[in-house]
């Protein structure tokens, strides 16, 4: 059994839109209130307020602000729990310090119980009428929880979480190394190069024009709101195109290969390079790696990530000589030791596959020393 989300488009009426906006606004208020409370308590008195204590104080907050009683109480509790999860990720150094939610970003709230989906409508607590839903595919399993969200472009979606069973793919003998790049999105150890779509670059001309038009509109006017929506729709289109490309490519690699060897890139550090930051962000390497990993878990494949500091581009895949003086601009180089002429990305993908084959299945980055010793023993 796996946990899987099914996302559908909602088409609420004007009255239902007001209700959903009130719900998401109230949950945002509760989240920000307790974040401010916890932040001030620590800064002023070095006092730590737990998530359980915040949940206990929610009742008093609803007395102070009676309009919160109009909202599903479990949704407000989920907002408190989401804040606690954000703090736990921060303490585990998996993310930064929790930030306040803003109205201009994606708005959402969670409904953990007492909802139902029938006759292409979704029913949630405190709302008597059903919201029209576009069921473009069936839900594979009993729904456990749902999250309703509103994008900056004004569209409403529902994400239904359920437990389901995914059939494993048939075992294949193929193993592959994948080198991520900016010229070509990926170069495979089979010497296949998949072109980078460069979706942001392709839409940049239209995006600049829309942003110029937005900057000319008077703040607070309806025309400015219309212009802002057009900018949001363009960004949403780019994001959807990128997700479509990544999903298709990741599933193809999972479907064709039993073992996929990837680089463990320090993307947060790489985007600090102001010359490459936009191109790296447009690539979506983190999302691509995430998709490969969870789809491998679903379908019975193995993903191996080689250590961050392994010189895959600098090491000759024939004699394993490390050419330390190679520059980033050199796309083709000749090995000083054996004289082999290498395409930089082809050579890197072959090395990634080679290192991945000698690594154990569970391969955290800190195993650099042990992996290096294995490789040296094989030479």
PyMOL commands that set and color helices and strands:
alter all, ss='L'
color gray80, all
select helices_A, chain A and resi 14-45+51-64+66-70+73-91+199-216+222-256+267-270+277-283+285-299+344-358+365-378
alter helices_A, ss='H'
color red, helices_A
select strands_A, chain A and resi 2-11+107-111+116-118+121-123+131-134+143-150+156-164+175-180+184-188+193-195+259-263+302-306+332-334+341-343
alter strands_A, ss='S'
color yellow, strands_A
deselect
rebuild
show_as cartoon
